[in-house]
Amino acid sequence: MNKWKIAFWVCLTILITVTIFSVHSIIDQGVTLTYLKDGYTDTENDLDLLIEFINKTDLTKLQIEAELKDHKLVEYIDFQSDTVSLDRVLLIFEDGKIKRVIKQW
């Protein structure tokens, strides 16, 4: 067999391998950035809600529960416990008043 044929097939195999790896890396970065953007959006929404709570209410649990009635995750929020979880923020209540706000992650 000719040396040029062997060199051609080796180079073609390397080229195909590098191309597949590069395409995979680009797609992976795109997916990662999309999820990162969604995470930032959730965090910004939580912060907007907190700003609204602070500006509109005296921070009682009942008032916050009323404000969250239109939240996208309202069906998953447990208002019976002393900790109310938004996307990435925990609201911790004591005696019906907000005690602390903690970020998750």
N, CA, C and O atoms as a printed pandas DataFrame, in Angstrom:
     atom_number atom_name residue_name chain_id  residue_number  x_coord  y_coord  z_coord
0              1         N          MET        A               1    0.829   -1.175    0.000
1              2        CA          MET        A               1    0.000    0.000    0.000
2              3         C          MET        A               1    0.886    1.256    0.000
3              4         O          MET        A               1    1.972    1.261    0.580
4              5         N          ASN        A               2    0.431    2.258   -0.623
5              6        CA          ASN        A               2    1.162    3.495   -0.794
6              7         C          ASN        A               2    1.165    4.307    0.506
7              8         O          ASN        A               2    0.159    4.333    1.215
8              9         N          LYS        A               3    2.297    4.978    0.829
9             10        CA          LYS        A               3    2.412    5.806    2.033
10            11         C          LYS        A               3    1.444    6.980    1.983
11            12         O          LYS        A               3    0.944    7.404    3.025
12            13         N          TRP        A               4    1.170    7.513    0.801
13            14        CA          TRP        A               4    0.268    8.645    0.661
14            15         C          TRP        A               4   -1.162    8.260    1.005
15            16         O          TRP        A               4   -1.902    9.056    1.585
16            17         N          LYS        A               5   -1.548    7.048    0.651
17            18        CA          LYS        A               5   -2.905    6.593    0.975
18            19         C          LYS        A               5   -3.072    6.452    2.483
19            20         O          LYS        A               5   -4.100    6.831    3.043
20            21         N          ILE        A               6   -2.050    5.903    3.132
21            22        CA          ILE        A               6   -2.101    5.734    4.590
22            23         C          ILE        A               6   -2.156    7.103    5.267
23            24         O          ILE        A               6   -2.950    7.313    6.185
24            25         N          ALA        A               7   -1.314    8.033    4.814
25            26        CA          ALA        A               7   -1.294    9.375    5.388
26            27         C          ALA        A               7   -2.639   10.074    5.180
27            28         O          ALA        A               7   -3.130   10.760    6.077
28            29         N          PHE        A               8   -3.235    9.898    3.992
29            30        CA          PHE        A               8   -4.533   10.501    3.715
30            31         C          PHE        A               8   -5.599    9.997    4.683
31            32         O          PHE        A               8   -6.342   10.797    5.251
32            33         N          TRP        A               9   -5.682    8.697    4.876
33            34        CA          TRP        A               9   -6.708    8.136    5.750
34            35         C          TRP        A               9   -6.484    8.505    7.218
35            36         O          TRP        A               9   -7.436    8.730    7.965
36            37         N          VAL        A              10   -5.222    8.562    7.615
37            38        CA          VAL        A              10   -4.927    8.979    8.990
38            39         C          VAL        A              10   -5.350   10.436    9.189
39            40         O          VAL        A              10   -5.995   10.762   10.186
40            41         N          CYS        A              11   -4.992   11.312    8.246
41            42        CA          CYS        A              11   -5.370   12.729    8.356
42            43         C          CYS        A              11   -6.882   12.907    8.288
43            44         O          CYS        A              11   -7.433   13.728    9.020
44            45         N          LEU        A              12   -7.561   12.161    7.429
45            46        CA          LEU        A              12   -9.017   12.249    7.337
46            47         C          LEU        A              12   -9.670   11.812    8.644
47            48         O          LEU        A              12  -10.618   12.447    9.105
48            49         N          THR        A              13   -9.178   10.754    9.233
49            50        CA          THR        A              13   -9.721   10.267   10.512
50            51         C          THR        A              13   -9.514   11.307   11.610
51            52         O          THR        A              13  -10.420   11.568   12.401
52            53         N          ILE        A              14   -8.332   11.891   11.656
53            54        CA          ILE        A              14   -8.063   12.930   12.658
54            55         C          ILE        A              14   -8.957   14.140   12.429
55            56         O          ILE        A              14   -9.487   14.705   13.386
56            57         N          LEU        A              15   -9.132   14.546   11.176
57            58        CA          LEU        A              15   -9.988   15.686   10.848
58            59         C          LEU        A              15  -11.430   15.433   11.266
59            60         O          LEU        A              15  -12.065   16.313   11.847
60            61         N          ILE        A              16  -11.946   14.274   10.988
61            62        CA          ILE        A              16  -13.326   13.936   11.359
62            63         C          ILE        A              16  -13.473   13.905   12.880
63            64         O          ILE        A              16  -14.464   14.403   13.413
64            65         N          THR        A              17  -12.505   13.332   13.576
65            66        CA          THR        A              17  -12.544   13.260   15.032
66            67         C          THR        A              17  -12.523   14.657   15.650
67            68         O          THR        A              17  -13.309   14.941   16.553
68            69         N          VAL        A              18  -11.647   15.518   15.181
69            70        CA          VAL        A              18  -11.556   16.878   15.704
70            71         C          VAL        A              18  -12.834   17.654   15.397
71            72         O          VAL        A              18  -13.308   18.418   16.238
72            73         N          THR        A              19  -13.392   17.471   14.215
73            74        CA          THR        A              19  -14.633   18.159   13.844
74            75         C          THR        A              19  -15.785   17.724   14.742
75            76         O          THR        A              19  -16.544   18.565   15.223
76            77         N          ILE        A              20  -15.923   16.429   14.971
77            78        CA          ILE        A              20  -16.996   15.929   15.840
78            79         C          ILE        A              20  -16.820   16.458   17.257
79            80         O          ILE        A              20  -17.794   16.879   17.881
80            81         N          PHE        A              21  -15.599   16.443   17.773
81            82        CA          PHE        A              21  -15.340   16.961   19.117
82            83         C          PHE        A              21  -15.663   18.451   19.200
83            84         O          PHE        A              21  -16.257   18.901   20.180
84            85         N          SER        A              22  -15.278   19.215   18.184
85            86        CA          SER        A              22  -15.538   20.659   18.171
86            87         C          SER        A              22  -17.029   20.960   18.129
87            88         O          SER        A              22  -17.504   21.834   18.855
88            89         N          VAL        A              23  -17.773   20.246   17.287
89            90        CA          VAL        A              23  -19.221   20.452   17.204
90            91         C          VAL        A              23  -19.872   20.115   18.538
91            92         O          VAL        A              23  -20.750   20.844   19.001
92            93         N          HIS        A              24  -19.451   19.016   19.161
93            94        CA          HIS        A              24  -19.987   18.637   20.464
94            95         C          HIS        A              24  -19.709   19.713   21.504
95            96         O          HIS        A              24  -20.592   20.050   22.293
96            97         N          SER        A              25  -18.503   20.254   21.518
97            98        CA          SER        A              25  -18.143   21.298   22.486
98            99         C          SER        A              25  -18.973   22.555   22.285
99           100         O          SER        A              25  -19.412   23.161   23.263
100          101         N          ILE        A              26  -19.198   22.960   21.044
101          102        CA          ILE        A              26  -19.983   24.161   20.757
102          103         C          ILE        A              26  -21.430   23.974   21.193
103          104         O          ILE        A              26  -22.018   24.875   21.792
104          105         N          ILE        A              27  -22.009   22.813   20.899
105          106        CA          ILE        A              27  -23.396   22.537   21.309
106          107         C          ILE        A              27  -23.500   22.494   22.828
107          108         O          ILE        A              27  -24.460   23.014   23.397
108          109         N          ASP        A              28  -22.524   21.882   23.486
109          110        CA          ASP        A              28  -22.526   21.801   24.941
110          111         C          ASP        A              28  -22.452   23.193   25.564
111          112         O          ASP        A              28  -23.152   23.470   26.538
112          113         N          GLN        A              29  -21.626   24.057   25.023
113          114        CA          GLN        A              29  -21.542   25.428   25.536
114          115         C          GLN        A              29  -22.861   26.170   25.343
115          116         O          GLN        A              29  -23.288   26.917   26.224
116          117         N          GLY        A              30  -23.502   25.969   24.204
117          118        CA          GLY        A              30  -24.787   26.618   23.953
118          119         C          GLY        A              30  -25.843   26.196   24.950
119          120         O          GLY        A              30  -26.585   27.032   25.466
120          121         N          VAL        A              31  -25.915   24.901   25.227
121          122        CA          VAL        A              31  -26.891   24.386   26.195
122          123         C          VAL        A              31  -26.577   24.911   27.591
123          124         O          VAL        A              31  -27.481   25.313   28.322
124          125         N          THR        A              32  -25.310   24.907   27.958
125          126        CA          THR        A              32  -24.910   25.400   29.275
126          127         C          THR        A              32  -25.267   26.869   29.447
127          128         O          THR        A              32  -25.787   27.260   30.492
128          129         N          LEU        A              33  -24.997   27.679   28.443
129          130        CA          LEU        A              33  -25.318   29.096   28.528
130          131         C          LEU        A              33  -26.821   29.337   28.600
131          132         O          LEU        A              33  -27.269   30.266   29.272
132          133         N          THR        A              34  -27.596   28.511   27.918
133          134        CA          THR        A              34  -29.050   28.644   27.976
134          135         C          THR        A              34  -29.557   28.378   29.388
135          136         O          THR        A              34  -30.372   29.143   29.903
136          137         N          TYR        A              35  -29.087   27.299   30.025
137          138        CA          TYR        A              35  -29.503   27.008   31.399
138          139         C          TYR        A              35  -29.013   28.077   32.363
139          140         O          TYR        A              35  -29.714   28.423   33.314
140          141         N          LEU        A              36  -27.824   28.598   32.127
141          142        CA          LEU        A              36  -27.295   29.664   32.971
142          143         C          LEU        A              36  -28.170   30.906   32.867
143          144         O          LEU        A              36  -28.454   31.553   33.875
144          145         N          LYS        A              37  -28.596   31.239   31.662
145          146        CA          LYS        A              37  -29.470   32.392   31.453
146          147         C          LYS        A              37  -30.807   32.178   32.166
147          148         O          LYS        A              37  -31.336   33.106   32.777
148          149         N          ASP        A              38  -31.355   30.965   32.093
149          150        CA          ASP        A              38  -32.607   30.669   32.787
150          151         C          ASP        A              38  -32.447   30.828   34.296
151          152         O          ASP        A              38  -33.338   31.343   34.972
152          153         N          GLY        A              39  -31.311   30.385   34.814
153          154        CA          GLY        A              39  -31.051   30.535   36.248
154          155         C          GLY        A              39  -30.986   31.990   36.661
155          156         O          GLY        A              39  -31.530   32.370   37.698
156          157         N          TYR        A              40  -30.325   32.802   35.861
157          158        CA          TYR        A              40  -30.261   34.232   36.154
158          159         C          TYR        A              40  -31.643   34.867   36.077
159          160         O          TYR        A              40  -31.977   35.735   36.884
160          161         N          THR        A              41  -32.441   34.440   35.115
161          162        CA          THR        A              41  -33.793   34.972   34.985
162          163         C          THR        A              41  -34.617   34.642   36.219
163          164         O          THR        A              41  -35.335   35.498   36.734
164          165         N          ASP        A              42  -34.516   33.386   36.705
165          166        CA          ASP        A              42  -35.233   32.998   37.925
166          167         C          ASP        A              42  -34.780   33.844   39.117
167          168         O          ASP        A              42  -35.603   34.283   39.921
168          169         N          THR        A              43  -33.481   34.068   39.227
169          170        CA          THR        A              43  -32.960   34.870   40.327
170          171         C          THR        A              43  -33.452   36.308   40.243
171          172         O          THR        A              43  -33.832   36.899   41.254
172          173         N          GLU        A              44  -33.445   36.870   39.039
173          174        CA          GLU        A              44  -33.943   38.234   38.873
174          175         C          GLU        A              44  -35.426   38.325   39.217
175          176         O          GLU        A              44  -35.863   39.299   39.829
176          177         N          ASN        A              45  -36.199   37.318   38.827
177          178        CA          ASN        A              45  -37.622   37.307   39.168
178          179         C          ASN        A              45  -37.827   37.251   40.674
179          180         O          ASN        A              45  -38.685   37.949   41.213
180          181         N          ASP        A              46  -37.036   36.418   41.357
181          182        CA          ASP        A              46  -37.130   36.331   42.819
182          183         C          ASP        A              46  -36.787   37.670   43.465
183          184         O          ASP        A              46  -37.466   38.108   44.394
184          185         N          LEU        A              47  -35.747   38.308   42.979
185          186        CA          LEU        A              47  -35.368   39.602   43.547
186          187         C          LEU        A              47  -36.438   40.656   43.298
187          188         O          LEU        A              47  -36.716   41.480   44.169
188          189         N          ASP        A              48  -37.042   40.633   42.106
189          190        CA          ASP        A              48  -38.140   41.565   41.825
190          191         C          ASP        A              48  -39.314   41.337   42.777
191          192         O          ASP        A              48  -39.928   42.287   43.263
192          193         N          LEU        A              49  -39.617   40.056   43.037
193          194        CA          LEU        A              49  -40.691   39.746   43.984
194          195         C          LEU        A              49  -40.362   40.251   45.377
195          196         O          LEU        A              49  -41.220   40.821   46.051
196          197         N          LEU        A              50  -39.132   40.049   45.812
197          198        CA          LEU        A              50  -38.736   40.504   47.143
198          199         C          LEU        A              50  -38.816   42.022   47.253
199          200         O          LEU        A              50  -39.270   42.556   48.265
200          201         N          ILE        A              51  -38.377   42.705   46.216
201          202        CA          ILE        A              51  -38.472   44.167   46.234
202          203         C          ILE        A              51  -39.929   44.593   46.331
203          204         O          ILE        A              51  -40.269   45.513   47.076
204          205         N          GLU        A              52  -40.789   43.917   45.572
205          206        CA          GLU        A              52  -42.214   44.233   45.618
206          207         C          GLU        A              52  -42.794   43.965   47.003
207          208         O          GLU        A              52  -43.571   44.773   47.511
208          209         N          PHE        A              53  -42.425   42.835   47.624
209          210        CA          PHE        A              53  -42.904   42.521   48.974
210          211         C          PHE        A              53  -42.497   43.605   49.955
211          212         O          PHE        A              53  -43.307   44.076   50.755
212          213         N          ILE        A              54  -41.245   43.989   49.884
213          214        CA          ILE        A              54  -40.733   44.971   50.838
214          215         C          ILE        A              54  -41.417   46.318   50.647
215          216         O          ILE        A              54  -41.700   47.018   51.619
216          217         N          ASN        A              55  -41.681   46.677   49.408
217          218        CA          ASN        A              55  -42.285   47.983   49.142
218          219         C          ASN        A              55  -43.790   48.011   49.394
219          220         O          ASN        A              55  -44.332   49.066   49.724
220          221         N          LYS        A              56  -44.478   46.880   49.246
221          222        CA          LYS        A              56  -45.940   46.874   49.312
222          223         C          LYS        A              56  -46.510   46.382   50.634
223          224         O          LYS        A              56  -47.635   46.745   50.979
224          225         N          THR        A              57  -45.787   45.582   51.371
225          226        CA          THR        A              57  -46.371   44.935   52.543
226          227         C          THR        A              57  -45.555   45.234   53.792
227          228         O          THR        A              57  -44.475   45.823   53.731
228          229         N          ASP        A              58  -46.107   44.807   54.934
229          230        CA          ASP        A              58  -45.320   44.857   56.167
230          231         C          ASP        A              58  -44.715   43.482   56.441
231          232         O          ASP        A              58  -44.324   43.171   57.566
232          233         N          LEU        A              59  -44.646   42.673   55.396
233          234        CA          LEU        A              59  -43.952   41.383   55.396
234          235         C          LEU        A              59  -44.574   40.328   56.306
235          236         O          LEU        A              59  -43.850   39.561   56.940
236          237         N          THR        A              60  -45.887   40.279   56.379
237          238        CA          THR        A              60  -46.522   39.175   57.089
238          239         C          THR        A              60  -46.682   38.015   56.111
239          240         O          THR        A              60  -46.729   38.197   54.895
240          241         N          LYS        A              61  -46.761   36.853   56.668
241          242        CA          LYS        A              61  -46.870   35.645   55.852
242          243         C          LYS        A              61  -48.145   35.649   55.014
243          244         O          LYS        A              61  -48.117   35.254   53.849
244          245         N          LEU        A              62  -49.246   36.084   55.583
245          246        CA          LEU        A              62  -50.508   36.120   54.848
246          247         C          LEU        A              62  -50.462   37.085   53.672
247          248         O          LEU        A              62  -51.002   36.796   52.604
248          249         N          GLN        A              63  -49.822   38.224   53.866
249          250        CA          GLN        A              63  -49.707   39.184   52.774
250          251         C          GLN        A              63  -48.820   38.644   51.648
251          252         O          GLN        A              63  -49.135   38.811   50.470
252          253         N          ILE        A              64  -47.731   38.010   52.012
253          254        CA          ILE        A              64  -46.846   37.440   50.997
254          255         C          ILE        A              64  -47.545   36.301   50.272
255          256         O          ILE        A              64  -47.405   36.162   49.057
256          257         N          GLU        A              65  -48.289   35.492   50.995
257          258        CA          GLU        A              65  -49.061   34.414   50.362
258          259         C          GLU        A              65  -50.055   34.983   49.357
259          260         O          GLU        A              65  -50.223   34.429   48.271
260          261         N          ALA        A              66  -50.709   36.076   49.707
261          262        CA          ALA        A              66  -51.655   36.712   48.778
262          263         C          ALA        A              66  -50.936   37.255   47.550
263          264         O          ALA        A              66  -51.460   37.174   46.439
264          265         N          GLU        A              67  -49.751   37.803   47.738
265          266        CA          GLU        A              67  -48.987   38.332   46.606
266          267         C          GLU        A              67  -48.485   37.223   45.684
267          268         O          GLU        A              67  -48.334   37.435   44.481
268          269         N          LEU        A              68  -48.227   36.039   46.246
269          270        CA          LEU        A              68  -47.690   34.927   45.454
270          271         C          LEU        A              68  -48.762   34.114   44.741
271          272         O          LEU        A              68  -48.440   33.100   44.121
272          273         N          LYS        A              69  -50.002   34.517   44.807
273          274        CA          LYS        A              69  -51.066   33.713   44.198
274          275         C          LYS        A              69  -50.909   33.582   42.678
275          276         O          LYS        A              69  -51.448   32.647   42.086
276          277         N          ASP        A              70  -50.173   34.515   42.035
277          278        CA          ASP        A              70  -49.955   34.453   40.591
278          279         C          ASP        A              70  -48.562   33.958   40.216
279          280         O          ASP        A              70  -48.191   33.970   39.043
280          281         N          HIS        A              71  -47.787   33.520   41.217
281          282        CA          HIS        A              71  -46.433   33.034   40.943
282          283         C          HIS        A              71  -46.502   31.742   40.134
283          284         O          HIS        A              71  -47.420   30.942   40.308
284          285         N          LYS        A              72  -45.522   31.543   39.245
285          286        CA          LYS        A              72  -45.554   30.376   38.360
286          287         C          LYS        A              72  -45.454   29.047   39.112
287          288         O          LYS        A              72  -45.877   28.019   38.583
288          289         N          LEU        A              73  -44.917   29.040   40.307
289          290        CA          LEU        A              73  -44.762   27.801   41.079
290          291         C          LEU        A              73  -45.690   27.742   42.284
291          292         O          LEU        A              73  -45.420   27.007   43.233
292          293         N          VAL        A              74  -46.784   28.507   42.261
293          294        CA          VAL        A              74  -47.656   28.615   43.433
294          295         C          VAL        A              74  -48.199   27.256   43.871
295          296         O          VAL        A              74  -48.406   27.043   45.066
296          297         N          GLU        A              75  -48.430   26.350   42.958
297          298        CA          GLU        A              75  -48.969   25.042   43.337
298          299         C          GLU        A              75  -47.955   24.178   44.087
299          300         O          GLU        A              75  -48.333   23.203   44.737
300          301         N          TYR        A              76  -46.670   24.530   44.002
301          302        CA          TYR        A              76  -45.634   23.760   44.690
302          303         C          TYR        A              76  -45.144   24.429   45.977
303          304         O          TYR        A              76  -44.354   23.844   46.719
304          305         N          ILE        A              77  -45.605   25.638   46.237
305          306        CA          ILE        A              77  -45.162   26.367   47.426
306          307         C          ILE        A              77  -45.981   25.924   48.628
307          308         O          ILE        A              77  -47.212   25.942   48.594
308          309         N          ASP        A              78  -45.287   25.525   49.693
309          310        CA          ASP        A              78  -45.935   25.070   50.915
310          311         C          ASP        A              78  -46.054   26.246   51.888
311          312         O          ASP        A              78  -45.074   26.641   52.521
312          313         N          PHE        A              79  -47.258   26.796   51.998
313          314        CA          PHE        A              79  -47.469   27.938   52.879
314          315         C          PHE        A              79  -47.761   27.501   54.312
315          316         O          PHE        A              79  -47.890   28.348   55.196
316          317         N          GLN        A              80  -47.866   26.200   54.556
317          318        CA          GLN        A              80  -48.136   25.709   55.911
318          319         C          GLN        A              80  -46.877   25.722   56.774
319          320         O          GLN        A              80  -46.968   25.845   57.996
320          321         N          SER        A              81  -45.708   25.597   56.155
321          322        CA          SER        A              81  -44.469   25.574   56.930
322          323         C          SER        A              81  -43.966   26.997   57.162
323          324         O          SER        A              81  -44.493   27.953   56.595
324          325         N          ASP        A              82  -42.954   27.121   57.991
325          326        CA          ASP        A              82  -42.378   28.430   58.276
326          327         C          ASP        A              82  -41.358   28.860   57.225
327          328         O          ASP        A              82  -40.803   29.955   57.315
328          329         N          THR        A              83  -41.106   28.003   56.225
329          330        CA          THR        A              83  -40.175   28.328   55.160
330          331         C          THR        A              83  -40.909   28.262   53.826
331          332         O          THR        A              83  -41.456   27.223   53.457
332          333         N          VAL        A              84  -40.916   29.374   53.115
333          334        CA          VAL        A              84  -41.545   29.443   51.804
334          335         C          VAL        A              84  -40.428   29.532   50.779
335          336         O          VAL        A              84  -39.579   30.420   50.852
336          337         N          SER        A              85  -40.430   28.609   49.820
337          338        CA          SER        A              85  -39.373   28.536   48.827
338          339         C          SER        A              85  -39.857   29.086   47.499
339          340         O          SER        A              85  -40.863   28.631   46.955
340          341         N          LEU        A              86  -39.132   30.071   46.982
341          342        CA          LEU        A              86  -39.350   30.552   45.629
342          343         C          LEU        A              86  -38.359   29.800   44.735
343          344         O          LEU        A              86  -37.879   28.737   45.129
344          345         N          ASP        A              87  -38.043   30.310   43.565
345          346        CA          ASP        A              87  -37.098   29.610   42.695
346          347         C          ASP        A              87  -35.755   29.401   43.380
347          348         O          ASP        A              87  -35.300   28.266   43.518
348          349         N          ARG        A              88  -35.121   30.477   43.806
349          350        CA          ARG        A              88  -33.799   30.378   44.422
350          351         C          ARG        A              88  -33.693   31.147   45.730
351          352         O          ARG        A              88  -32.593   31.445   46.194
352          353         N          VAL        A              89  -34.819   31.461   46.312
353          354        CA          VAL        A              89  -34.825   32.235   47.562
354          355         C          VAL        A              89  -35.753   31.557   48.557
355          356         O          VAL        A              89  -36.852   31.126   48.206
356          357         N          LEU        A              90  -35.301   31.467   49.796
357          358        CA          LEU        A              90  -36.129   30.938   50.881
358          359         C          LEU        A              90  -36.557   32.093   51.777
359          360         O          LEU        A              90  -35.730   32.894   52.214
360          361         N          LEU        A              91  -37.845   32.168   52.043
361          362        CA          LEU        A              91  -38.373   33.151   52.988
362          363         C          LEU        A              91  -38.678   32.407   54.277
363          364         O          LEU        A              91  -39.516   31.505   54.288
364          365         N          ILE        A              92  -38.015   32.769   55.349
365          366        CA          ILE        A              92  -38.178   32.089   56.632
366          367         C          ILE        A              92  -38.979   32.988   57.550
367          368         O          ILE        A              92  -38.612   34.136   57.799
368          369         N          PHE        A              93  -40.098   32.439   58.059
369          370        CA          PHE        A              93  -41.008   33.197   58.907
370          371         C          PHE        A              93  -40.934   32.716   60.350
371          372         O          PHE        A              93  -40.615   31.560   60.627
372          373         N          GLU        A              94  -41.237   33.634   61.255
373          374        CA          GLU        A              94  -41.351   33.304   62.667
374          375         C          GLU        A              94  -42.510   34.123   63.215
375          376         O          GLU        A              94  -42.499   35.352   63.136
376          377         N          ASP        A              95  -43.489   33.458   63.759
377          378        CA          ASP        A              95  -44.695   34.100   64.295
378          379         C          ASP        A              95  -45.420   34.944   63.240
379          380         O          ASP        A              95  -45.941   36.017   63.546
380          381         N          GLY        A              96  -45.449   34.454   62.008
381          382        CA          GLY        A              96  -46.179   35.127   60.948
382          383         C          GLY        A              96  -45.467   36.300   60.306
383          384         O          GLY        A              96  -45.992   36.898   59.367
384          385         N          LYS        A              97  -44.280   36.645   60.792
385          386        CA          LYS        A              97  -43.493   37.752   60.227
386          387         C          LYS        A              97  -42.222   37.181   59.617
387          388         O          LYS        A              97  -41.700   36.159   60.064
388          389         N          ILE        A              98  -41.743   37.859   58.595
389          390        CA          ILE        A              98  -40.529   37.371   57.947
390          391         C          ILE        A              98  -39.334   37.597   58.868
391          392         O          ILE        A              98  -39.142   38.680   59.420
392          393         N          LYS        A              99  -38.539   36.542   59.014
393          394        CA          LYS        A              99  -37.373   36.614   59.888
394          395         C          LYS        A              99  -36.092   36.754   59.065
395          396         O          LYS        A              99  -35.254   37.611   59.343
396          397         N          ARG        A             100  -35.954   35.894   58.044
397          398        CA          ARG        A             100  -34.745   35.908   57.218
398          399         C          ARG        A             100  -35.109   35.587   55.782
399          400         O          ARG        A             100  -36.132   34.962   55.504
400          401         N          VAL        A             101  -34.252   36.027   54.879
401          402        CA          VAL        A             101  -34.322   35.663   53.473
402          403         C          VAL        A             101  -32.967   35.029   53.136
403          404         O          VAL        A             101  -31.917   35.641   53.335
404          405         N          ILE        A             102  -33.008   33.799   52.624
405          406        CA          ILE        A             102  -31.793   33.055   52.310
406          407         C          ILE        A             102  -31.831   32.650   50.854
407          408         O          ILE        A             102  -32.862   32.207   50.347
408          409         N          LYS        A             103  -30.704   32.802   50.183
409          410        CA          LYS        A             103  -30.646   32.335   48.803
410          411         C          LYS        A             103  -30.187   30.887   48.771
411          412         O          LYS        A             103  -29.324   30.480   49.549
412          413         N          GLN        A             104  -30.768   30.120   47.872
413          414        CA          GLN        A             104  -30.385   28.721   47.692
414          415         C          GLN        A             104  -29.279   28.671   46.635
415          416         O          GLN        A             104  -29.208   29.537   45.762
416          417         N          TRP        A             105  -28.446   27.688   46.715
417          418        CA          TRP        A             105  -27.342   27.443   45.787
418          419         C          TRP        A             105  -26.272   28.423   46.090
419          420         O          TRP        A             105  -25.228   28.418   45.437
